[in-house]
Amino acid sequence: MKIKVKAQPGQVCRLSDSVCVTEKEKSVELTTTVRRRIKDGSLIDCSKKRGKSK
């Protein structure tokens, strides 16, 4: 399953040697690493609508 994620503003989150997530939304495979990064706050899950609606 793929989800859209982005990094915190001004940061880059490395998921593996070949995958880097920046502030731009990126579609990545949902792995345990990705889940862990979302949980600790270094990645933002864009598929969930949170915050301001409009």
N, CA, C and O atoms as a Maestro MAE file, in Angstrom:
{
 s_m_m2io_version
 :::
 2.0.0
}

f_m_ct {
 s_m_title
 :::
 protein
 m_atom[216] {
  # First column is atom index #
  i_m_mmod_type
  r_m_x_coord
  r_m_y_coord
  r_m_z_coord
  i_m_residue_number
  s_m_chain_name
  s_m_pdb_residue_name
  s_m_pdb_atom_name
  i_m_atomic_number
  :::
  1 25 0.838 -1.188 0.000 1 A "MET " " N  " 7
  2 3 0.000 0.000 0.000 1 A "MET " " CA " 6
  3 2 0.884 1.253 0.000 1 A "MET " " C  " 6
  4 15 1.844 1.349 0.765 1 A "MET " " O  " 8
  5 25 0.549 2.195 -0.857 2 A "LYS " " N  " 7
  6 3 1.325 3.429 -0.911 2 A "LYS " " CA " 6
  7 2 0.566 4.543 -0.205 2 A "LYS " " C  " 6
  8 15 -0.659 4.624 -0.289 2 A "LYS " " O  " 8
  9 25 1.303 5.396 0.490 3 A "ILE " " N  " 7
  10 3 0.695 6.563 1.122 3 A "ILE " " CA " 6
  11 2 1.513 7.790 0.760 3 A "ILE " " C  " 6
  12 15 2.686 7.684 0.402 3 A "ILE " " O  " 8
  13 25 0.885 8.953 0.856 4 A "LYS " " N  " 7
  14 3 1.594 10.207 0.586 4 A "LYS " " CA " 6
  15 2 2.124 10.761 1.897 4 A "LYS " " C  " 6
  16 15 1.382 10.922 2.867 4 A "LYS " " O  " 8
  17 25 3.419 11.050 1.911 5 A "VAL " " N  " 7
  18 3 4.034 11.621 3.105 5 A "VAL " " CA " 6
  19 2 4.897 12.809 2.712 5 A "VAL " " C  " 6
  20 15 5.290 12.953 1.554 5 A "VAL " " O  " 8
  21 25 5.184 13.648 3.678 6 A "LYS " " N  " 7
  22 3 6.144 14.728 3.476 6 A "LYS " " CA " 6
  23 2 6.897 14.936 4.781 6 A "LYS " " C  " 6
  24 15 6.424 14.558 5.853 6 A "LYS " " O  " 8
  25 25 8.089 15.550 4.676 7 A "ALA " " N  " 7
  26 3 8.904 15.777 5.868 7 A "ALA " " CA " 6
  27 2 8.486 17.080 6.531 7 A "ALA " " C  " 6
  28 15 7.758 17.882 5.948 7 A "ALA " " O  " 8
  29 25 8.952 17.277 7.747 8 A "GLN " " N  " 7
  30 3 8.710 18.535 8.449 8 A "GLN " " CA " 6
  31 2 9.363 19.665 7.652 8 A "GLN " " C  " 6
  32 15 10.379 19.434 6.997 8 A "GLN " " O  " 8
  33 25 8.810 20.876 7.690 9 A "PRO " " N  " 7
  34 3 9.391 21.995 6.943 9 A "PRO " " CA " 6
  35 2 10.876 22.195 7.269 9 A "PRO " " C  " 6
  36 15 11.269 22.257 8.434 9 A "PRO " " O  " 8
  37 25 11.683 22.294 6.218 10 A "GLY " " N  " 7
  38 3 13.111 22.512 6.396 10 A "GLY " " CA " 6
  39 2 13.921 21.271 6.699 10 A "GLY " " C  " 6
  40 15 15.123 21.359 6.946 10 A "GLY " " O  " 8
  41 25 13.274 20.106 6.683 11 A "GLN " " N  " 7
  42 3 13.994 18.867 6.986 11 A "GLN " " CA " 6
  43 2 13.877 17.870 5.844 11 A "GLN " " C  " 6
  44 15 12.972 17.954 5.014 11 A "GLN " " O  " 8
  45 25 14.808 16.929 5.818 12 A "VAL " " N  " 7
  46 3 14.769 15.832 4.861 12 A "VAL " " CA " 6
  47 2 14.790 14.556 5.674 12 A "VAL " " C  " 6
  48 15 15.585 14.420 6.604 12 A "VAL " " O  " 8
  49 25 13.924 13.623 5.333 13 A "CYS " " N  " 7
  50 3 13.855 12.369 6.076 13 A "CYS " " CA " 6
  51 2 14.310 11.230 5.174 13 A "CYS " " C  " 6
  52 15 13.678 10.946 4.156 13 A "CYS " " O  " 8
  53 25 15.407 10.579 5.547 14 A "ARG " " N  " 7
  54 3 15.902 9.446 4.766 14 A "ARG " " CA " 6
  55 2 15.205 8.178 5.237 14 A "ARG " " C  " 6
  56 15 15.215 7.849 6.423 14 A "ARG " " O  " 8
  57 25 14.598 7.473 4.284 15 A "LEU " " N  " 7
  58 3 13.949 6.211 4.638 15 A "LEU " " CA " 6
  59 2 14.866 5.038 4.322 15 A "LEU " " C  " 6
  60 15 14.854 4.023 5.018 15 A "LEU " " O  " 8
  61 25 15.656 5.185 3.271 16 A "SER " " N  " 7
  62 3 16.633 4.158 2.904 16 A "SER " " CA " 6
  63 2 17.702 4.829 2.065 16 A "SER " " C  " 6
  64 15 17.703 6.051 1.922 16 A "SER " " O  " 8
  65 25 18.609 4.043 1.510 17 A "ASP " " N  " 7
  66 3 19.672 4.614 0.683 17 A "ASP " " CA " 6
  67 2 19.117 5.342 -0.529 17 A "ASP " " C  " 6
  68 15 19.678 6.345 -0.969 17 A "ASP " " O  " 8
  69 25 18.012 4.835 -1.069 18 A "SER " " N  " 7
  70 3 17.494 5.405 -2.315 18 A "SER " " CA " 6
  71 2 16.306 6.335 -2.118 18 A "SER " " C  " 6
  72 15 15.931 7.060 -3.040 18 A "SER " " O  " 8
  73 25 15.707 6.325 -0.929 19 A "VAL " " N  " 7
  74 3 14.488 7.102 -0.721 19 A "VAL " " CA " 6
  75 2 14.708 8.234 0.273 19 A "VAL " " C  " 6
  76 15 15.061 8.013 1.431 19 A "VAL " " O  " 8
  77 25 14.490 9.456 -0.214 20 A "CYS " " N  " 7
  78 3 14.551 10.642 0.639 20 A "CYS " " CA " 6
  79 2 13.235 11.388 0.515 20 A "CYS " " C  " 6
  80 15 12.736 11.583 -0.594 20 A "CYS " " O  " 8
  81 25 12.674 11.800 1.619 21 A "VAL " " N  " 7
  82 3 11.428 12.557 1.592 21 A "VAL " " CA " 6
  83 2 11.730 13.981 2.021 21 A "VAL " " C  " 6
  84 15 12.347 14.204 3.062 21 A "VAL " " O  " 8
  85 25 11.289 14.960 1.208 22 A "THR " " N  " 7
  86 3 11.493 16.364 1.545 22 A "THR " " CA " 6
  87 2 10.144 16.987 1.885 22 A "THR " " C  " 6
  88 15 9.186 16.273 2.182 22 A "THR " " O  " 8
  89 25 10.067 18.319 1.843 23 A "GLU " " N  " 7
  90 3 8.810 19.008 2.154 23 A "GLU " " CA " 6
  91 2 7.745 18.775 1.088 23 A "GLU " " C  " 6
  92 15 6.558 18.981 1.344 23 A "GLU " " O  " 8
  93 25 8.161 18.345 -0.109 24 A "LYS " " N  " 7
  94 3 7.179 18.053 -1.159 24 A "LYS " " CA " 6
  95 2 6.546 16.700 -0.873 24 A "LYS " " C  " 6
  96 15 7.211 15.788 -0.383 24 A "LYS " " O  " 8
  97 25 5.262 16.572 -1.179 25 A "GLU " " N  " 7
  98 3 4.585 15.292 -0.972 25 A "GLU " " CA " 6
  99 2 5.209 14.218 -1.848 25 A "GLU " " C  " 6
  100 15 5.543 14.463 -3.007 25 A "GLU " " O  " 8
  101 25 5.361 13.039 -1.291 26 A "LYS " " N  " 7
  102 3 5.927 11.932 -2.043 26 A "LYS " " CA " 6
  103 2 5.155 10.672 -1.704 26 A "LYS " " C  " 6
  104 15 4.805 10.438 -0.547 26 A "LYS " " O  " 8
  105 25 4.894 9.863 -2.718 27 A "SER " " N  " 7
  106 3 4.181 8.621 -2.497 27 A "SER " " CA " 6
  107 2 5.197 7.524 -2.181 27 A "SER " " C  " 6
  108 15 6.055 7.217 -3.009 27 A "SER " " O  " 8
  109 25 5.107 6.940 -1.009 28 A "VAL " " N  " 7
  110 3 6.047 5.892 -0.614 28 A "VAL " " CA " 6
  111 2 5.289 4.658 -0.149 28 A "VAL " " C  " 6
  112 15 4.123 4.736 0.235 28 A "VAL " " O  " 8
  113 25 5.964 3.529 -0.191 29 A "GLU " " N  " 7
  114 3 5.403 2.275 0.289 29 A "GLU " " CA " 6
  115 2 5.272 2.359 1.807 29 A "GLU " " C  " 6
  116 15 6.189 2.817 2.488 29 A "GLU " " O  " 8
  117 25 4.140 1.920 2.331 30 A "LEU " " N  " 7
  118 3 3.926 1.974 3.785 30 A "LEU " " CA " 6
  119 2 4.645 0.789 4.432 30 A "LEU " " C  " 6
  120 15 4.174 -0.346 4.366 30 A "LEU " " O  " 8
  121 25 5.774 1.066 5.050 31 A "THR " " N  " 7
  122 3 6.550 0.025 5.719 31 A "THR " " CA " 6
  123 2 6.593 0.331 7.211 31 A "THR " " C  " 6
  124 15 6.086 1.360 7.659 31 A "THR " " O  " 8
  125 25 7.196 -0.564 7.968 32 A "THR " " N  " 7
  126 3 7.307 -0.325 9.411 32 A "THR " " CA " 6
  127 2 8.157 0.904 9.678 32 A "THR " " C  " 6
  128 15 7.892 1.656 10.616 32 A "THR " " O  " 8
  129 25 9.191 1.115 8.845 33 A "THR " " N  " 7
  130 3 10.036 2.306 9.011 33 A "THR " " CA " 6
  131 2 9.216 3.569 8.827 33 A "THR " " C  " 6
  132 15 9.318 4.504 9.622 33 A "THR " " O  " 8
  133 25 8.394 3.599 7.772 34 A "VAL " " N  " 7
  134 3 7.554 4.771 7.493 34 A "VAL " " CA " 6
  135 2 6.585 4.994 8.649 34 A "VAL " " C  " 6
  136 15 6.403 6.127 9.093 34 A "VAL " " O  " 8
  137 25 5.965 3.926 9.138 35 A "ARG " " N  " 7
  138 3 5.034 4.037 10.280 35 A "ARG " " CA " 6
  139 2 5.736 4.615 11.495 35 A "ARG " " C  " 6
  140 15 5.188 5.470 12.191 35 A "ARG " " O  " 8
  141 25 6.961 4.141 11.749 36 A "ARG " " N  " 7
  142 3 7.732 4.610 12.905 36 A "ARG " " CA " 6
  143 2 8.044 6.096 12.761 36 A "ARG " " C  " 6
  144 15 7.938 6.851 13.728 36 A "ARG " " O  " 8
  145 25 8.431 6.520 11.546 37 A "ARG " " N  " 7
  146 3 8.761 7.932 11.306 37 A "ARG " " CA " 6
  147 2 7.537 8.828 11.491 37 A "ARG " " C  " 6
  148 15 7.654 9.935 12.017 37 A "ARG " " O  " 8
  149 25 6.371 8.360 11.065 38 A "ILE " " N  " 7
  150 3 5.141 9.141 11.231 38 A "ILE " " CA " 6
  151 2 4.824 9.255 12.724 38 A "ILE " " C  " 6
  152 15 4.426 10.314 13.210 38 A "ILE " " O  " 8
  153 25 5.007 8.148 13.435 39 A "LYS " " N  " 7
  154 3 4.712 8.140 14.868 39 A "LYS " " CA " 6
  155 2 5.633 9.083 15.637 39 A "LYS " " C  " 6
  156 15 5.181 9.789 16.539 39 A "LYS " " O  " 8
  157 25 6.937 9.101 15.285 40 A "ASP " " N  " 7
  158 3 7.853 9.975 16.036 40 A "ASP " " CA " 6
  159 2 7.852 11.412 15.519 40 A "ASP " " C  " 6
  160 15 8.559 12.268 16.052 40 A "ASP " " O  " 8
  161 25 7.058 11.675 14.479 41 A "GLY " " N  " 7
  162 3 6.849 13.054 14.048 41 A "GLY " " CA " 6
  163 2 7.777 13.558 12.966 41 A "GLY " " C  " 6
  164 15 7.655 14.714 12.560 41 A "GLY " " O  " 8
  165 25 8.718 12.729 12.472 42 A "SER " " N  " 7
  166 3 9.623 13.229 11.431 42 A "SER " " CA " 6
  167 2 8.975 13.194 10.040 42 A "SER " " C  " 6
  168 15 9.443 13.865 9.121 42 A "SER " " O  " 8
  169 25 7.911 12.422 9.888 43 A "LEU " " N  " 7
  170 3 7.156 12.435 8.634 43 A "LEU " " CA " 6
  171 2 5.720 12.853 8.905 43 A "LEU " " C  " 6
  172 15 5.178 12.590 9.978 43 A "LEU " " O  " 8
  173 25 5.108 13.507 7.922 44 A "ILE " " N  " 7
  174 3 3.711 13.914 8.031 44 A "ILE " " CA " 6
  175 2 2.910 13.110 7.022 44 A "ILE " " C  " 6
  176 15 3.243 13.085 5.837 44 A "ILE " " O  " 8
  177 25 1.869 12.461 7.479 45 A "ASP " " N  " 7
  178 3 1.001 11.672 6.605 45 A "ASP " " CA " 6
  179 2 0.026 12.608 5.905 45 A "ASP " " C  " 6
  180 15 -0.824 13.219 6.553 45 A "ASP " " O  " 8
  181 25 0.141 12.723 4.592 46 A "CYS " " N  " 7
  182 3 -0.701 13.657 3.841 46 A "CYS " " CA " 6
  183 2 -2.039 13.036 3.441 46 A "CYS " " C  " 6
  184 15 -2.953 13.757 3.043 46 A "CYS " " O  " 8
  185 25 -2.167 11.729 3.540 47 A "SER " " N  " 7
  186 3 -3.409 11.097 3.126 47 A "SER " " CA " 6
  187 2 -4.515 11.321 4.147 47 A "SER " " C  " 6
  188 15 -5.697 11.272 3.806 47 A "SER " " O  " 8
  189 25 -4.137 11.567 5.398 48 A "LYS " " N  " 7
  190 3 -5.133 11.892 6.420 48 A "LYS " " CA " 6
  191 2 -5.351 13.394 6.388 48 A "LYS " " C  " 6
  192 15 -4.393 14.167 6.391 48 A "LYS " " O  " 8
  193 25 -6.604 13.806 6.357 49 A "LYS " " N  " 7
  194 3 -6.905 15.242 6.350 49 A "LYS " " CA " 6
  195 2 -6.888 15.716 7.800 49 A "LYS " " C  " 6
  196 15 -7.771 15.381 8.590 49 A "LYS " " O  " 8
  197 25 -5.864 16.503 8.133 50 A "ARG " " N  " 7
  198 3 -5.771 17.048 9.493 50 A "ARG " " CA " 6
  199 2 -5.572 18.536 9.422 50 A "ARG " " C  " 6
  200 15 -5.077 19.071 8.430 50 A "ARG " " O  " 8
  201 25 -5.966 19.197 10.490 51 A "GLY " " N  " 7
  202 3 -5.732 20.639 10.551 51 A "GLY " " CA " 6
  203 2 -6.789 21.426 9.807 51 A "GLY " " C  " 6
  204 15 -7.983 21.140 9.891 51 A "GLY " " O  " 8
  205 25 -6.320 22.429 9.073 52 A "LYS " " N  " 7
  206 3 -7.253 23.343 8.414 52 A "LYS " " CA " 6
  207 2 -7.916 22.689 7.214 52 A "LYS " " C  " 6
  208 15 -7.248 22.108 6.358 52 A "LYS " " O  " 8
  209 25 -9.217 22.787 7.161 53 A "SER " " N  " 7
  210 3 -9.927 22.307 5.972 53 A "SER " " CA " 6
  211 2 -10.255 23.527 5.111 53 A "SER " " C  " 6
  212 15 -10.603 24.580 5.644 53 A "SER " " O  " 8
  213 25 -10.151 23.401 3.829 54 A "LYS " " N  " 7
  214 3 -10.390 24.441 2.815 54 A "LYS " " CA " 6
  215 2 -9.330 24.360 1.779 54 A "LYS " " C  " 6
  216 15 -9.334 25.142 0.829 54 A "LYS " " O  " 8
  :::
 }
 m_bond[215] {
  # First column is bond index #
  i_m_from
  i_m_to
  i_m_order
  :::
  1 1 2 1
  2 2 3 1
  3 3 4 2
  4 3 5 1
  5 5 6 1
  6 6 7 1
  7 7 8 2
  8 7 9 1
  9 9 10 1
  10 10 11 1
  11 11 12 2
  12 11 13 1
  13 13 14 1
  14 14 15 1
  15 15 16 2
  16 15 17 1
  17 17 18 1
  18 18 19 1
  19 19 20 2
  20 19 21 1
  21 21 22 1
  22 22 23 1
  23 23 24 2
  24 23 25 1
  25 25 26 1
  26 26 27 1
  27 27 28 2
  28 27 29 1
  29 29 30 1
  30 30 31 1
  31 31 32 2
  32 31 33 1
  33 33 34 1
  34 34 35 1
  35 35 36 2
  36 35 37 1
  37 37 38 1
  38 38 39 1
  39 39 40 2
  40 39 41 1
  41 41 42 1
  42 42 43 1
  43 43 44 2
  44 43 45 1
  45 45 46 1
  46 46 47 1
  47 47 48 2
  48 47 49 1
  49 49 50 1
  50 50 51 1
  51 51 52 2
  52 51 53 1
  53 53 54 1
  54 54 55 1
  55 55 56 2
  56 55 57 1
  57 57 58 1
  58 58 59 1
  59 59 60 2
  60 59 61 1
  61 61 62 1
  62 62 63 1
  63 63 64 2
  64 63 65 1
  65 65 66 1
  66 66 67 1
  67 67 68 2
  68 67 69 1
  69 69 70 1
  70 70 71 1
  71 71 72 2
  72 71 73 1
  73 73 74 1
  74 74 75 1
  75 75 76 2
  76 75 77 1
  77 77 78 1
  78 78 79 1
  79 79 80 2
  80 79 81 1
  81 81 82 1
  82 82 83 1
  83 83 84 2
  84 83 85 1
  85 85 86 1
  86 86 87 1
  87 87 88 2
  88 87 89 1
  89 89 90 1
  90 90 91 1
  91 91 92 2
  92 91 93 1
  93 93 94 1
  94 94 95 1
  95 95 96 2
  96 95 97 1
  97 97 98 1
  98 98 99 1
  99 99 100 2
  100 99 101 1
  101 101 102 1
  102 102 103 1
  103 103 104 2
  104 103 105 1
  105 105 106 1
  106 106 107 1
  107 107 108 2
  108 107 109 1
  109 109 110 1
  110 110 111 1
  111 111 112 2
  112 111 113 1
  113 113 114 1
  114 114 115 1
  115 115 116 2
  116 115 117 1
  117 117 118 1
  118 118 119 1
  119 119 120 2
  120 119 121 1
  121 121 122 1
  122 122 123 1
  123 123 124 2
  124 123 125 1
  125 125 126 1
  126 126 127 1
  127 127 128 2
  128 127 129 1
  129 129 130 1
  130 130 131 1
  131 131 132 2
  132 131 133 1
  133 133 134 1
  134 134 135 1
  135 135 136 2
  136 135 137 1
  137 137 138 1
  138 138 139 1
  139 139 140 2
  140 139 141 1
  141 141 142 1
  142 142 143 1
  143 143 144 2
  144 143 145 1
  145 145 146 1
  146 146 147 1
  147 147 148 2
  148 147 149 1
  149 149 150 1
  150 150 151 1
  151 151 152 2
  152 151 153 1
  153 153 154 1
  154 154 155 1
  155 155 156 2
  156 155 157 1
  157 157 158 1
  158 158 159 1
  159 159 160 2
  160 159 161 1
  161 161 162 1
  162 162 163 1
  163 163 164 2
  164 163 165 1
  165 165 166 1
  166 166 167 1
  167 167 168 2
  168 167 169 1
  169 169 170 1
  170 170 171 1
  171 171 172 2
  172 171 173 1
  173 173 174 1
  174 174 175 1
  175 175 176 2
  176 175 177 1
  177 177 178 1
  178 178 179 1
  179 179 180 2
  180 179 181 1
  181 181 182 1
  182 182 183 1
  183 183 184 2
  184 183 185 1
  185 185 186 1
  186 186 187 1
  187 187 188 2
  188 187 189 1
  189 189 190 1
  190 190 191 1
  191 191 192 2
  192 191 193 1
  193 193 194 1
  194 194 195 1
  195 195 196 2
  196 195 197 1
  197 197 198 1
  198 198 199 1
  199 199 200 2
  200 199 201 1
  201 201 202 1
  202 202 203 1
  203 203 204 2
  204 203 205 1
  205 205 206 1
  206 206 207 1
  207 207 208 2
  208 207 209 1
  209 209 210 1
  210 210 211 1
  211 211 212 2
  212 211 213 1
  213 213 214 1
  214 214 215 1
  215 215 216 2
  :::
 }
}
